[in-house]
Amino acid sequence: MAKSLRKYIRVYYHLLKINLISQLEYRSNFFVGFIVESGFLFTKIMYLVVLYNVDVTINGYSPDHMMLYVGTFSIVTAFYTGFIMINFYEIPGHVKNGTLDMFITKPISTQFLVTLRKSNFALAMSNLIGGIVMVIIACSRIGGEIDAYNLIGYLALIICGIVMSYALFLLPQLLSFWVVETKALIGLADRAWDFNTMPMVIFPKWFQRIGTFILPIFAISNFPPMLLAGHMKIYLIIWAVASPFLFLYLVSKLWNIAIRSYTSASS
């Protein structure tokens, strides 16, 4: 098990290195991608400007807490857009065109290679830098509520949120193995991603329960700032850690079922 894990870490390191080198060969494209993604980050910052201007507090959440949420959302978005999403969008094309054949024949997990092969550092950088800055500012303004243990837990839940984003948003892509056109469903899933921009407490209770326990979209980036703000109950902490790996196990099983129903280009 440990040997296999080291193998995948080594392979992924080389994939990241190759992608970064290839992107830096075309630096104008790299900077354009960075600027475009910075534009999306700017729209998130505009939410905060409005909140600070009206100085609104929602269910005990001040504008400083809102900044913590937006910053956390930006950090998780950096990893999702830069290292996961760009691979997910290519899955329907691989299935439709039969190019999945070239991945199946490799001596490594097909799921690993298809879903993590590509990375785009330009898409990740602006969100990561902006998110970290917002979290630092928010933590300094919130002050005494945050200690070292909460920060460690925060980072752990960030990792859990990235795992959940991988598992949860791979699910709609798997439908492309059976359904010819999945753009509408994938577009709907993309819109659901933005539910994490603000605290889940702004939504009705029934919607919070669905987004926490059935389709845990709020586990992606709501739980880490809730922990920092002291709003996480023990059962939510347990669910925040367990649910990403539960869904990761589920999606790996569904991937194997999908691969068995795949019709290759040569068949």
N, C-alpha and C positions, 0 to 999 in steps of 0.2 A: 504493500500500500504506500509506504513512504517513498520507495523507489519510483513508483508510478507517479506520485505527486511531484517529485523532483523533476521527472521527465517532462511533465506538462508545464511546470513553471519555467523550465529551460526553453522549451519550445515557444511558449508565449513571450518570453523575453526576446527571443530572436525575431518573432513576428512584429513586436513593437519596434524593435530596432530597425527592421527593414522598412516598415511603414514610415517611420520618422525620416529616415534617409531619403526615401523616395519623395516625400512631401517637401523636404528642404531643397531638392533639386529644382523645384518650381516654386520659388519663394513668393512670387507675386500671387499665385493661387493660395498659398498658405496665409498671407497677410489679408487677402480679400475674405477668406473664410473666417479669419479672426475678427475682422471688422463687421462682417454680417452678423456673426453670433453676438458681438458686442451690442449691436442694435437691438437684438431680442432682450439682452440683459438690461438695456436702457429702459425698455417698456416696463420691466419688473420694478426698476427703481422708481419709475413714475407712480406706481401704486403707493410706494412708501411716501413720496412727496405729498400726495393727496392726504394720506393718513396723518402725517405730521402737521399739515396745514389746518386740518379740521380738529386735530388732537382728540380723536375718538378712541374710546376704550370699549372693547367687545368682550363681554363675559370675563372681565378681569384681565384681558390681554391689552396692554398698552401698545402704542406705536413701536416702542423698543422691542417688545415681544414679537410684533409683526415683522420687524426687520430680521430678527433671529430666524423666523420661519422662512422668509424669502431668501436669506443667505444660505440656509440649509438646503432649501429646494434647488438653489443655483449650484451648490457643490455636487449634489446627487445628479443633477441634470448634466453637469460636466462629464461625469463618468458614463452616464447613459448615452448621451449623444456622441461622445467622442470614441467610445470603445464597444458599444453594444448595438445601438440603433442602426448604424450604417450597415451592419451585417444582417440585421433582421429584415431590412427593406429589400435585400437581394434574394431572400429565400423563395418568394413566389416565382421569380424569374428563373431560378435554378430548377425548380420543380417543373415549370411549364416548358422550358427549353431543353431539359434533360442534362444540363451541365452539372447536376448533382453527382453524376457518375464519377467525375474526376475526384470528388472528395471521398466517396464511398470506398474507392480502391486504395486510399492512403492507409498506412499502418498506424493509425491514431483514431481517436474517437471522432466520428463524423459530426456529431453535435458540437464538440469543441471547435473543430476546424471551421465549420460553416458559420457558427454564431460568434466567434471571437477572432476570426482571421484578420480582419481589417481594423484599423484604428485611425482616427483623425485628431491630431493634437491641436490643430487650429480651432476646432469646434469646442474642445475641452478647456483651453487655456483661459478664455475670457470669463466663462462661467465660474471656473475654479478660483481664479484670482478675485473676481468680484464677490463671490460667495464667502470666501475666507475673510475679506475685508469687512463685509457686512456683519458676519458672525462676531468678529473681534470687537467692532464698534458696539454692537448690541450687548455683548457680554459686559463690556466696560460700563455701559449705561445702566444695565440691570443691577450690576454690582454684587452685593452680599448674598444673593440667592444662589450663586454658583461657586462650587468648590472643585478641588482636583478630582474627587471621585466622580462627580457629575460629568466632568469633562471627559474622563476615560470612558464612562458609560455612553456619553454622547458620540464619541468616535466609534465605539463598538456598534451602536445602532445605525450610524452612517453606513458601515460595512453591511449590516443586515439589510438596510434599505436598498443598497446597490444590488445585493443578491435578489431581493424581492422584485426590483425593477426588471432584472434579467428574466426571472421565472414567470412573472405575471404577464409581461408584454411579449414573451415568446409564444404564449398560448394562442392568441389570435392568428399568428403567423402559421401555425401548424394546420389551420384549416385549408391552406393552399394545397395541401396534399390531396384533398378531396373536392374542393370547390375551385372552379376555374378563376372566378373574379372575387377577390377579397379586399379591394381597395376601400370600399365603404366601411367595412368592419374595422380595418386597420386605422382609417381616418378617425373613426369614433373612439378607438383606443387611444389615439394620440391626444384627442380632446380631453379624455379622462385624466391624462397625465397632469394637466394644469390644475386639477382639483387640489393639489398639494401646495399651490402658491400661497394660500392663506390657511390659518388654523381650521381644523375640521369642525370646531365648535360653532362656526358661523352657519353650518348646515343643520337641517332638522335632525332630531335624534334618530329617527328610523334610517336616515341616509348615513349617519355616522356609523351605525351598527353594521350596515351592509358594507360600507367602505373600510371597516375594521376587521370583520370576521368572515364575510362571505367572499367578497372580492377586495382583499385588503390593500386598496390603493393608498390609504392613509399611512400604511406601514412604511411607505417608501421614504417620506421625509417629514411626516408630522411627528412621529414618535421621538426622534432625537431632540428637537427643541422642547417638546413637552417634558422630557426628562430634565433638561437644564432648568426649565422654569418651575420644576417641582410639581407638575400636574399629572405624573404617571403613577397609577396604582399598580400594585404588585402583579396582579393578573395580566395587566397590559404589558408589563415588562417581560413576563414569561412568554406571552404571545408574540411580542415584538422580536424576540430572539428565535422562537421555535417556528413561527409561520414562514419565514423566508426559506428555510431548509425543507420544510414540509412541501411547499409549492415547488421548490427545486427538484425534489424527489418525484413529485407528481408530473412535472413537465418532462423529466427524463424518461419516465415510463411512456408518456404519450408520444414523445419523440420516437421511441423504438417502435411503437405501433404505427406511427405515420411512415417511417422508413420502410416497414414491411409492405405497406400499400403503395409505395412509390413505383411507378412504371418508368424504367430507364429509357434513355434515347435509343438504346440498341435492341430493346425488346419489341 
